[in-house]
Structure formats: structure tokens, C-alpha cells
């Protein structure tokens, strides 16, 4: 019987040691661990909310002439448009100018220079006067900051279709009727 008590005590000690190993997490001695309140419901751990990914930024700049041709001395209106998606895009400068690869055919009327700045709004309208005949193309460029993953510098570019400038001599032929 004494031997039976000794075996029973050894089994109880082994079971208690196994419970201690399974129940107690491996923490340094003296480290505190949270204790659930006695009336807490037992439920599976909640899923941590996943971080919402930043929206992807995209932008399209366009440069559209009011008409495809103009006579020398007349005006041409160009409209710069910007469509954005995703995070914000603050445009600080807009440049509209003739393609420098060819001799200029137009003069700025409004605005009077190639660049406007200080908070550009879209659509943005530019007026030019045709100075001499030929074919021209205009270039547009925005410069600004996007709000994606922190602020970043960004440029957008556009090219107009070809614009013809004609110099037609104006001649008026009026028939006259006279009596003898």
C-alpha cells in the first residue's frame, strides 16, 4: 500500500508538472500578464483590422483647341483640363506654350506668359493670337504635389493636336451695274 501511495503521488506530480508547462506561457519571471475578468465571455480572438491601402493616384492632363485652324490675326482658345483619381493633387504651376521645336506662330494674350501659378484651377483657358502662317503644336505641363503615401512632387504633360494658321488674302469682288 505504501508503494501504491508512492506511485500515485508520482503520477499526480507528473500531471501537475504537465499542466504547469501547458497552462503557463513562456514569460520572464516577474513579467505581468493580463487577466481576463471572471465574467468575460469566452470567444475567439478578434481579427485585427487590416490597414487600408492608400488609393493609387492617376491623373490625365489634356490640352484642347477650340478649333483646328485659325487665320493670321485671329485668336485661338486652348483649354487645359485635368482629371485625377485616388489621392489629392495640388497643382502649383501650369505651363502652356508652343512646341519649341518649331518657330513660334502665336503670341500670348491671356494669360500673358507661359506659366501661371498660385493654385491653378481646372479647366483653365488660354488665349493666343495667330501672328504668322504655319502649323503649330502646344505643350502643357503641371507641377504639383500628390498626397499619396506622404507628399510627393508630380508632373503631368499633354500635347495639343496640330493647329493650322492660314494667311488668306481677302479680296472682295462686287458686281456693279451701271447704265449707259
Beta strands, then each sheet from edge to edge (+ up, - down):
strand 1: 58-65
strand 2: 69-71
strand 3: 75-85
strand 4: 89-98
strand 5: 106-110
strand 6: 115-117
strand 7: 124-130
strand 8: 134-136
strand 9: 138-146
strand 10: 152-159
strand 11: 163-166
sheet 1: 1+ 3- 7+ 5-
sheet 2: 2+ 11+ 8-
sheet 3: 6+ 4- 9+ 10-
end
